[in-house]
């Protein structure tokens, strides 16, 4: 019998939210590179994908994204990063993904 080899744990590089950035869950695509995002600070924002990321950032409903709220309008923002499953698991371990009670029924499973 061959012994099972242990795979070394890979380092996952993660972009953490900075001072004015917020994590959120994409609720609905609205078209025209816009989406409705429920952020973890309890607000629902209409966010857009900036032109430099339009071709590279493919998002779907239920994705965890990093948004940057606009300075002049708190209910709007830009989607600047999308997290994959491995990155989401690390964010959970760090305690950064704590859902508001309204969002718990929306998210089935990350």
N, CA, C and O atoms as CSV, one atom per row, in Angstrom:
chain,resi,resn,atom,element,x,y,z
A,1,UNK,N,N,0.829,-1.187,0.000
A,1,UNK,CA,C,0.000,0.000,0.000
A,1,UNK,C,C,0.867,1.242,0.000
A,1,UNK,O,O,1.840,1.351,0.747
A,2,UNK,N,N,0.501,2.140,-0.829
A,2,UNK,CA,C,1.244,3.396,-0.903
A,2,UNK,C,C,0.745,4.351,0.182
A,2,UNK,O,O,-0.449,4.435,0.470
A,3,UNK,N,N,1.689,5.054,0.762
A,3,UNK,CA,C,1.319,6.030,1.782
A,3,UNK,C,C,0.774,7.282,1.114
A,3,UNK,O,O,1.212,7.682,0.035
A,4,UNK,N,N,-0.171,7.869,1.772
A,4,UNK,CA,C,-0.742,9.096,1.269
A,4,UNK,C,C,0.182,10.254,1.627
A,4,UNK,O,O,0.549,10.432,2.789
A,5,UNK,N,N,0.552,11.034,0.625
A,5,UNK,CA,C,1.436,12.167,0.876
A,5,UNK,C,C,0.616,13.378,1.286
A,5,UNK,O,O,-0.455,13.645,0.741
A,6,UNK,N,N,1.144,14.093,2.251
A,6,UNK,CA,C,0.475,15.299,2.714
A,6,UNK,C,C,0.835,16.448,1.781
A,6,UNK,O,O,2.004,16.670,1.463
A,7,UNK,N,N,-0.187,17.167,1.354
A,7,UNK,CA,C,0.033,18.325,0.500
A,7,UNK,C,C,0.358,19.529,1.383
A,7,UNK,O,O,-0.338,19.779,2.367
A,8,UNK,N,N,1.398,20.268,1.044
A,8,UNK,CA,C,1.688,21.467,1.838
A,8,UNK,C,C,0.584,22.503,1.643
A,8,UNK,O,O,0.061,22.665,0.541
A,9,UNK,N,N,0.238,23.200,2.722
A,9,UNK,CA,C,-0.805,24.211,2.650
A,9,UNK,C,C,-0.288,25.407,1.863
A,9,UNK,O,O,0.772,25.955,2.166
A,10,UNK,N,N,-1.052,25.803,0.846
A,10,UNK,CA,C,-0.630,26.900,-0.009
A,10,UNK,C,C,-0.984,28.234,0.625
A,10,UNK,O,O,-2.014,28.379,1.284
A,11,UNK,N,N,-0.119,29.190,0.413
A,11,UNK,CA,C,-0.394,30.541,0.872
A,11,UNK,C,C,-1.385,31.171,-0.096
A,11,UNK,O,O,-1.206,31.105,-1.312
A,12,UNK,N,N,-2.413,31.772,0.442
A,12,UNK,CA,C,-3.405,32.453,-0.375
A,12,UNK,C,C,-3.207,33.945,-0.193
A,12,UNK,O,O,-3.259,34.456,0.926
A,13,UNK,N,N,-2.982,34.632,-1.285
A,13,UNK,CA,C,-2.773,36.072,-1.223
A,13,UNK,C,C,-4.138,36.755,-1.276
A,13,UNK,O,O,-4.949,36.497,-2.165
A,14,UNK,N,N,-4.367,37.628,-0.308
A,14,UNK,CA,C,-5.683,38.237,-0.167
A,14,UNK,C,C,-5.566,39.750,-0.117
A,14,UNK,O,O,-4.626,40.300,0.456
A,15,UNK,N,N,-6.519,40.395,-0.716
A,15,UNK,CA,C,-6.599,41.851,-0.610
A,15,UNK,C,C,-7.585,42.167,0.506
A,15,UNK,O,O,-8.778,41.888,0.389
A,16,UNK,N,N,-7.081,42.748,1.587
A,16,UNK,CA,C,-7.917,43.114,2.714
A,16,UNK,C,C,-8.493,44.509,2.499
A,16,UNK,O,O,-7.892,45.324,1.800
A,17,UNK,N,N,-9.654,44.792,3.095
A,17,UNK,CA,C,-10.224,46.139,2.963
A,17,UNK,C,C,-9.347,47.179,3.651
A,17,UNK,O,O,-8.874,46.971,4.769
A,18,UNK,N,N,-9.142,48.289,2.973
A,18,UNK,CA,C,-8.393,49.393,3.553
A,18,UNK,C,C,-9.373,50.329,4.258
A,18,UNK,O,O,-10.531,49.968,4.465
A,19,UNK,N,N,-8.920,51.522,4.626
A,19,UNK,CA,C,-9.730,52.383,5.503
A,19,UNK,C,C,-11.084,52.781,4.925
A,19,UNK,O,O,-12.052,52.886,5.678
A,20,UNK,N,N,-11.187,53.005,3.627
A,20,UNK,CA,C,-12.469,53.441,3.066
A,20,UNK,C,C,-13.128,52.368,2.194
A,20,UNK,O,O,-14.050,52.682,1.442
A,21,UNK,N,N,-12.689,51.132,2.274
A,21,UNK,CA,C,-13.258,50.043,1.483
A,21,UNK,C,C,-14.099,49.134,2.377
A,21,UNK,O,O,-13.831,48.992,3.570
A,22,UNK,N,N,-15.135,48.513,1.767
A,22,UNK,CA,C,-16.087,47.701,2.514
A,22,UNK,C,C,-16.326,46.401,1.747
A,22,UNK,O,O,-16.353,46.399,0.516
A,23,UNK,N,N,-16.499,45.304,2.470
A,23,UNK,CA,C,-16.883,44.040,1.860
A,23,UNK,C,C,-18.389,44.028,1.635
A,23,UNK,O,O,-19.138,44.661,2.380
A,24,UNK,N,N,-18.833,43.305,0.603
A,24,UNK,CA,C,-20.258,43.231,0.325
A,24,UNK,C,C,-20.615,41.986,-0.465
A,24,UNK,O,O,-19.743,41.289,-0.984
A,25,UNK,N,N,-21.914,41.717,-0.549
A,25,UNK,CA,C,-22.457,40.579,-1.303
A,25,UNK,C,C,-23.238,41.136,-2.475
A,25,UNK,O,O,-24.093,42.005,-2.301
A,26,UNK,N,N,-22.951,40.646,-3.659
A,26,UNK,CA,C,-23.657,41.101,-4.844
A,26,UNK,C,C,-25.064,40.516,-4.826
A,26,UNK,O,O,-25.229,39.297,-4.846
A,27,UNK,N,N,-26.070,41.368,-4.789
A,27,UNK,CA,C,-27.461,40.918,-4.744
A,27,UNK,C,C,-28.063,40.763,-6.131
A,27,UNK,O,O,-28.742,39.776,-6.413
A,28,UNK,N,N,-27.811,41.746,-7.003
A,28,UNK,CA,C,-28.474,41.733,-8.304
A,28,UNK,C,C,-27.659,42.489,-9.336
A,28,UNK,O,O,-27.146,43.573,-9.060
A,29,UNK,N,N,-27.539,41.914,-10.529
A,29,UNK,CA,C,-26.932,42.631,-11.654
A,29,UNK,C,C,-27.997,43.528,-12.252
A,29,UNK,O,O,-29.136,43.105,-12.451
A,30,UNK,N,N,-27.627,44.768,-12.540
A,30,UNK,CA,C,-28.598,45.726,-13.054
A,30,UNK,C,C,-28.376,46.071,-14.517
A,30,UNK,O,O,-29.231,46.709,-15.131
A,31,UNK,N,N,-27.258,45.667,-15.088
A,31,UNK,CA,C,-26.969,45.980,-16.480
A,31,UNK,C,C,-26.146,47.242,-16.590
A,31,UNK,O,O,-26.168,48.088,-15.696
A,32,UNK,N,N,-25.424,47.369,-17.679
A,32,UNK,CA,C,-24.599,48.550,-17.882
A,32,UNK,C,C,-23.465,48.643,-16.880
A,32,UNK,O,O,-23.119,49.737,-16.436
A,33,UNK,N,N,-22.888,47.521,-16.523
A,33,UNK,CA,C,-21.790,47.389,-15.557
A,33,UNK,C,C,-22.166,47.909,-14.166
A,33,UNK,O,O,-21.309,48.387,-13.423
A,34,UNK,N,N,-23.439,47.811,-13.826
A,34,UNK,CA,C,-23.909,48.213,-12.506
A,34,UNK,C,C,-24.502,47.003,-11.775
A,34,UNK,O,O,-24.963,46.044,-12.394
A,35,UNK,N,N,-24.474,47.080,-10.445
A,35,UNK,CA,C,-25.006,45.989,-9.629
A,35,UNK,C,C,-25.461,46.545,-8.284
A,35,UNK,O,O,-24.977,47.580,-7.824
A,36,UNK,N,N,-26.401,45.835,-7.665
A,36,UNK,CA,C,-26.831,46.182,-6.314
A,36,UNK,C,C,-26.052,45.305,-5.346
A,36,UNK,O,O,-26.072,44.079,-5.452
A,37,UNK,N,N,-25.363,45.942,-4.400
A,37,UNK,CA,C,-24.500,45.231,-3.460
A,37,UNK,C,C,-24.941,45.554,-2.037
A,37,UNK,O,O,-25.105,46.720,-1.679
A,38,UNK,N,N,-25.132,44.509,-1.225
A,38,UNK,CA,C,-25.416,44.706,0.196
A,38,UNK,C,C,-24.097,44.615,0.940
A,38,UNK,O,O,-23.477,43.553,0.992
A,39,UNK,N,N,-23.674,45.719,1.509
A,39,UNK,CA,C,-22.371,45.752,2.163
A,39,UNK,C,C,-22.500,45.289,3.608
A,39,UNK,O,O,-23.593,45.272,4.174
A,40,UNK,N,N,-21.365,44.913,4.195
A,40,UNK,CA,C,-21.349,44.367,5.541
A,40,UNK,C,C,-21.505,45.444,6.609
A,40,UNK,O,O,-21.564,45.129,7.797
A,41,UNK,N,N,-21.573,46.708,6.202
A,41,UNK,CA,C,-21.871,47.755,7.174
A,41,UNK,C,C,-23.370,48.034,7.242
A,41,UNK,O,O,-23.794,48.975,7.914
A,42,UNK,N,N,-24.179,47.219,6.548
A,42,UNK,CA,C,-25.630,47.307,6.642
A,42,UNK,C,C,-26.306,48.134,5.568
A,42,UNK,O,O,-27.535,48.212,5.563
A,43,UNK,N,N,-25.575,48.751,4.662
A,43,UNK,CA,C,-26.155,49.584,3.610
A,43,UNK,C,C,-26.241,48.811,2.304
A,43,UNK,O,O,-25.431,47.921,2.042
A,44,UNK,N,N,-27.229,49.159,1.487
A,44,UNK,CA,C,-27.331,48.617,0.135
A,44,UNK,C,C,-26.918,49.722,-0.817
A,44,UNK,O,O,-27.451,50.830,-0.766
A,45,UNK,N,N,-25.963,49.417,-1.689
A,45,UNK,CA,C,-25.417,50.418,-2.600
A,45,UNK,C,C,-25.576,49.968,-4.044
A,45,UNK,O,O,-25.558,48.775,-4.347
A,46,UNK,N,N,-25.730,50.941,-4.923
A,46,UNK,CA,C,-25.665,50.695,-6.361
A,46,UNK,C,C,-24.205,50.920,-6.741
A,46,UNK,O,O,-23.691,52.034,-6.635
A,47,UNK,N,N,-23.547,49.857,-7.183
A,47,UNK,CA,C,-22.121,49.932,-7.487
A,47,UNK,C,C,-21.893,49.675,-8.968
A,47,UNK,O,O,-22.686,49.003,-9.629
A,48,UNK,N,N,-20.810,50.216,-9.470
A,48,UNK,CA,C,-20.451,49.999,-10.869
A,48,UNK,C,C,-19.067,49.364,-10.933
A,48,UNK,O,O,-18.276,49.447,-9.993
A,49,UNK,N,N,-18.805,48.735,-12.056
A,49,UNK,CA,C,-17.473,48.205,-12.328
A,49,UNK,C,C,-16.742,49.271,-13.130
A,49,UNK,O,O,-17.194,49.631,-14.217
A,50,UNK,N,N,-15.623,49.786,-12.625
A,50,UNK,CA,C,-14.901,50.833,-13.367
A,50,UNK,C,C,-14.435,50.328,-14.735
A,50,UNK,O,O,-14.258,49.126,-14.934
A,51,UNK,N,N,-14.241,51.242,-15.660
A,51,UNK,CA,C,-13.863,50.893,-17.023
A,51,UNK,C,C,-12.595,50.072,-17.132
A,51,UNK,O,O,-12.494,49.217,-18.013
A,52,UNK,N,N,-11.627,50.307,-16.262
A,52,UNK,CA,C,-10.371,49.559,-16.336
A,52,UNK,C,C,-10.548,48.087,-15.959
A,52,UNK,O,O,-9.690,47.267,-16.284
A,53,UNK,N,N,-11.653,47.735,-15.276
A,53,UNK,CA,C,-11.882,46.354,-14.838
A,53,UNK,C,C,-13.011,45.653,-15.582
A,53,UNK,O,O,-13.264,44.475,-15.327
A,54,UNK,N,N,-13.696,46.335,-16.491
A,54,UNK,CA,C,-14.882,45.767,-17.131
A,54,UNK,C,C,-14.630,44.423,-17.803
A,54,UNK,O,O,-15.469,43.527,-17.716
A,55,UNK,N,N,-13.514,44.270,-18.456
A,55,UNK,CA,C,-13.246,43.024,-19.189
A,55,UNK,C,C,-12.651,41.938,-18.320
A,55,UNK,O,O,-12.639,40.774,-18.720
A,56,UNK,N,N,-12.158,42.282,-17.146
A,56,UNK,CA,C,-11.438,41.317,-16.315
A,56,UNK,C,C,-12.209,40.866,-15.086
A,56,UNK,O,O,-11.862,39.850,-14.484
A,57,UNK,N,N,-13.241,41.593,-14.702
A,57,UNK,CA,C,-13.965,41.301,-13.482
A,57,UNK,C,C,-15.351,40.783,-13.830
A,57,UNK,O,O,-16.255,41.559,-14.138
A,58,UNK,N,N,-15.512,39.461,-13.777
A,58,UNK,CA,C,-16.792,38.835,-14.080
A,58,UNK,C,C,-17.453,38.482,-12.758
A,58,UNK,O,O,-16.898,37.732,-11.955
A,59,UNK,N,N,-18.641,39.028,-12.538
A,59,UNK,CA,C,-19.315,38.822,-11.265
A,59,UNK,C,C,-20.698,38.218,-11.482
A,59,UNK,O,O,-21.321,38.390,-12.529
A,60,UNK,N,N,-21.156,37.500,-10.447
A,60,UNK,CA,C,-22.484,36.899,-10.450
A,60,UNK,C,C,-23.150,37.187,-9.115
A,60,UNK,O,O,-22.496,37.632,-8.172
A,61,UNK,N,N,-24.435,36.937,-9.036
A,61,UNK,CA,C,-25.163,37.142,-7.793
A,61,UNK,C,C,-24.624,36.189,-6.729
A,61,UNK,O,O,-24.384,35.012,-6.998
A,62,UNK,N,N,-24.442,36.706,-5.535
A,62,UNK,CA,C,-23.930,35.915,-4.428
A,62,UNK,C,C,-22.430,36.001,-4.238
A,62,UNK,O,O,-21.903,35.460,-3.266
A,63,UNK,N,N,-21.720,36.675,-5.154
A,63,UNK,CA,C,-20.267,36.826,-5.018
A,63,UNK,C,C,-19.930,37.804,-3.896
A,63,UNK,O,O,-20.654,38.770,-3.657
A,64,UNK,N,N,-18.826,37.538,-3.217
A,64,UNK,CA,C,-18.307,38.459,-2.215
A,64,UNK,C,C,-17.345,39.397,-2.922
A,64,UNK,O,O,-16.395,38.954,-3.568
A,65,UNK,N,N,-17.593,40.693,-2.799
A,65,UNK,CA,C,-16.795,41.693,-3.509
A,65,UNK,C,C,-16.301,42.760,-2.537
A,65,UNK,O,O,-16.834,42.921,-1.439
A,66,UNK,N,N,-15.286,43.472,-2.962
A,66,UNK,CA,C,-14.744,44.599,-2.217
A,66,UNK,C,C,-15.202,45.860,-2.932
A,66,UNK,O,O,-14.963,46.021,-4.128
A,67,UNK,N,N,-15.861,46.758,-2.200
A,67,UNK,CA,C,-16.362,47.974,-2.820
A,67,UNK,C,C,-15.736,49.195,-2.162
A,67,UNK,O,O,-15.356,49.182,-0.991
A,68,UNK,N,N,-15.647,50.241,-2.957
A,68,UNK,CA,C,-15.143,51.520,-2.474
A,68,UNK,C,C,-16.269,52.543,-2.616
A,68,UNK,O,O,-16.568,52.977,-3.728
A,69,UNK,N,N,-16.901,52.937,-1.495
A,69,UNK,CA,C,-17.995,53.914,-1.583
A,69,UNK,C,C,-17.501,55.255,-2.121
A,69,UNK,O,O,-16.362,55.656,-1.882
A,70,UNK,N,N,-18.373,55.932,-2.847
A,70,UNK,CA,C,-18.036,57.249,-3.363
A,70,UNK,C,C,-18.034,58.252,-2.223
A,70,UNK,O,O,-18.803,58.125,-1.270
A,71,UNK,N,N,-17.171,59.244,-2.325
A,71,UNK,CA,C,-17.069,60.261,-1.274
A,71,UNK,C,C,-18.303,61.150,-1.213
A,71,UNK,O,O,-18.774,61.482,-0.125
A,72,UNK,N,N,-18.826,61.533,-2.359
A,72,UNK,CA,C,-19.934,62.486,-2.397
A,72,UNK,C,C,-21.309,61.842,-2.282
A,72,UNK,O,O,-22.297,62.543,-2.062
A,73,UNK,N,N,-21.393,60.513,-2.428
A,73,UNK,CA,C,-22.678,59.821,-2.342
A,73,UNK,C,C,-22.463,58.481,-1.652
A,73,UNK,O,O,-21.821,57.592,-2.211
A,74,UNK,N,N,-22.989,58.332,-0.451
A,74,UNK,CA,C,-22.764,57.120,0.331
A,74,UNK,C,C,-23.534,55.909,-0.194
A,74,UNK,O,O,-23.175,54.778,0.134
A,75,UNK,N,N,-24.579,56.110,-0.997
A,75,UNK,CA,C,-25.358,54.975,-1.487
A,75,UNK,C,C,-24.882,54.476,-2.848
A,75,UNK,O,O,-25.577,53.690,-3.493
A,76,UNK,N,N,-23.700,54.922,-3.296
A,76,UNK,CA,C,-23.099,54.457,-4.551
A,76,UNK,C,C,-21.642,54.107,-4.311
A,76,UNK,O,O,-21.041,54.539,-3.328
A,77,UNK,N,N,-21.075,53.312,-5.227
A,77,UNK,CA,C,-19.678,52.942,-5.070
A,77,UNK,C,C,-19.149,52.198,-6.282
A,77,UNK,O,O,-19.859,52.001,-7.268
A,78,UNK,N,N,-17.890,51.787,-6.192
A,78,UNK,CA,C,-17.219,51.028,-7.248
A,78,UNK,C,C,-16.860,49.646,-6.738
A,78,UNK,O,O,-16.405,49.498,-5.604
A,79,UNK,N,N,-17.061,48.634,-7.569
A,79,UNK,CA,C,-16.613,47.272,-7.255
A,79,UNK,C,C,-15.171,47.184,-7.731
A,79,UNK,O,O,-14.893,47.375,-8.915
A,80,UNK,N,N,-14.251,46.895,-6.814
A,80,UNK,CA,C,-12.845,46.915,-7.195
A,80,UNK,C,C,-12.163,45.553,-7.107
A,80,UNK,O,O,-11.041,45.397,-7.588
A,81,UNK,N,N,-12.829,44.554,-6.492
A,81,UNK,CA,C,-12.188,43.245,-6.371
A,81,UNK,C,C,-13.251,42.193,-6.083
A,81,UNK,O,O,-14.228,42.465,-5.386
A,82,UNK,N,N,-13.058,40.975,-6.626
A,82,UNK,CA,C,-13.937,39.845,-6.345
A,82,UNK,C,C,-13.119,38.755,-5.676
A,82,UNK,O,O,-12.024,38.431,-6.135
A,83,UNK,N,N,-13.641,38.181,-4.588
A,83,UNK,CA,C,-12.942,37.130,-3.846
A,83,UNK,C,C,-13.350,35.754,-4.362
A,83,UNK,O,O,-14.512,35.525,-4.697
A,84,UNK,N,N,-12.367,34.828,-4.424
A,84,UNK,CA,C,-12.677,33.448,-4.783
A,84,UNK,C,C,-12.902,32.629,-3.502
A,84,UNK,O,O,-12.807,33.172,-2.402
A,85,UNK,N,N,-13.196,31.341,-3.636
A,85,UNK,CA,C,-13.568,30.509,-2.484
A,85,UNK,C,C,-12.454,30.399,-1.454
A,85,UNK,O,O,-12.724,30.479,-0.256
A,86,UNK,N,N,-11.216,30.219,-1.883
A,86,UNK,CA,C,-10.110,30.105,-0.932
A,86,UNK,C,C,-9.916,31.399,-0.152
A,86,UNK,O,O,-9.659,31.373,1.051
A,87,UNK,N,N,-10.039,32.512,-0.831
A,87,UNK,CA,C,-9.888,33.803,-0.165
A,87,UNK,C,C,-11.030,34.055,0.815
A,87,UNK,O,O,-10.820,34.647,1.874
A,88,UNK,N,N,-12.235,33.609,0.469
A,88,UNK,CA,C,-13.382,33.761,1.363
A,88,UNK,C,C,-13.170,32.956,2.636
A,88,UNK,O,O,-13.495,33.422,3.727
A,89,UNK,N,N,-12.624,31.744,2.503
A,89,UNK,CA,C,-12.360,30.924,3.688
A,89,UNK,C,C,-11.365,31.600,4.626
A,89,UNK,O,O,-11.523,31.541,5.845
A,90,UNK,N,N,-10.351,32.236,4.068
A,90,UNK,CA,C,-9.363,32.936,4.899
A,90,UNK,C,C,-10.006,34.146,5.576
A,90,UNK,O,O,-9.726,34.423,6.742
A,91,UNK,N,N,-10.873,34.873,4.848
A,91,UNK,CA,C,-11.565,36.014,5.438
A,91,UNK,C,C,-12.461,35.576,6.595
A,91,UNK,O,O,-12.575,36.281,7.598
A,92,UNK,N,N,-13.097,34.411,6.453
A,92,UNK,CA,C,-13.924,33.882,7.538
A,92,UNK,C,C,-13.078,33.570,8.767
A,92,UNK,O,O,-13.467,33.881,9.893
A,93,UNK,N,N,-11.915,32.953,8.544
A,93,UNK,CA,C,-11.032,32.618,9.668
A,93,UNK,C,C,-10.542,33.864,10.388
A,93,UNK,O,O,-10.370,33.850,11.607
A,94,UNK,N,N,-10.314,34.947,9.640
A,94,UNK,CA,C,-9.856,36.203,10.231
A,94,UNK,C,C,-10.990,36.960,10.928
A,94,UNK,O,O,-10.739,37.897,11.685
A,95,UNK,N,N,-12.243,36.550,10.670
A,95,UNK,CA,C,-13.384,37.216,11.290
A,95,UNK,C,C,-13.861,38.454,10.559
A,95,UNK,O,O,-14.578,39.270,11.138
A,96,UNK,N,N,-13.484,38.611,9.307
A,96,UNK,CA,C,-13.894,39.788,8.538
A,96,UNK,C,C,-15.244,39.620,7.857
A,96,UNK,O,O,-15.843,40.601,7.417
A,97,UNK,N,N,-15.729,38.381,7.765
A,97,UNK,CA,C,-17.012,38.127,7.109
A,97,UNK,C,C,-18.066,37.833,8.163
A,97,UNK,O,O,-18.378,36.672,8.428
A,98,UNK,N,N,-18.599,38.851,8.747
A,98,UNK,CA,C,-19.701,38.697,9.686
A,98,UNK,C,C,-20.906,39.373,9.079
A,98,UNK,O,O,-20.945,40.594,8.933
A,99,UNK,N,N,-21.905,38.551,8.722
A,99,UNK,CA,C,-23.060,39.048,7.989
A,99,UNK,C,C,-24.019,39.815,8.887
A,99,UNK,O,O,-24.241,39.420,10.032
A,100,UNK,N,N,-24.588,40.904,8.387
A,100,UNK,CA,C,-25.713,41.509,9.094
A,100,UNK,C,C,-26.902,40.546,9.043
A,100,UNK,O,O,-26.970,39.705,8.146
A,101,UNK,N,N,-27.819,40.652,9.967
A,101,UNK,CA,C,-28.928,39.691,10.054
A,101,UNK,C,C,-29.807,39.697,8.816
A,101,UNK,O,O,-30.383,38.665,8.471
A,102,UNK,N,N,-29.927,40.844,8.131
A,102,UNK,CA,C,-30.770,40.903,6.933
A,102,UNK,C,C,-30.183,40.087,5.790
A,102,UNK,O,O,-30.928,39.607,4.936
A,103,UNK,N,N,-28.859,39.919,5.755
A,103,UNK,CA,C,-28.199,39.253,4.639
A,103,UNK,C,C,-28.124,37.746,4.814
A,103,UNK,O,O,-27.821,37.039,3.853
A,104,UNK,N,N,-28.385,37.238,5.989
A,104,UNK,CA,C,-28.186,35.809,6.231
A,104,UNK,C,C,-29.105,34.945,5.387
A,104,UNK,O,O,-28.691,33.874,4.943
A,105,UNK,N,N,-30.353,35.378,5.148
A,105,UNK,CA,C,-31.256,34.552,4.340
A,105,UNK,C,C,-30.884,34.627,2.865
A,105,UNK,O,O,-31.233,33.727,2.101
A,106,UNK,N,N,-30.183,35.679,2.447
A,106,UNK,CA,C,-29.824,35.819,1.035
A,106,UNK,C,C,-28.694,34.888,0.641
A,106,UNK,O,O,-28.700,34.333,-0.458
A,107,UNK,N,N,-27.726,34.711,1.526
A,107,UNK,CA,C,-26.563,33.911,1.199
A,107,UNK,C,C,-26.793,32.482,1.640
A,107,UNK,O,O,-26.959,32.208,2.828
A,108,UNK,N,N,-26.803,31.571,0.678
A,108,UNK,CA,C,-26.992,30.174,1.004
A,108,UNK,C,C,-25.706,29.600,1.592
A,108,UNK,O,O,-25.679,29.079,2.707
A,109,UNK,N,N,-24.639,29.719,0.793
A,109,UNK,CA,C,-23.352,29.172,1.216
A,109,UNK,C,C,-22.257,29.832,0.389
A,109,UNK,O,O,-22.401,29.978,-0.825
A,110,UNK,N,N,-21.178,30.227,1.027
A,110,UNK,CA,C,-20.046,30.818,0.314
A,110,UNK,C,C,-19.248,29.694,-0.294
A,110,UNK,O,O,-18.236,29.940,-0.951
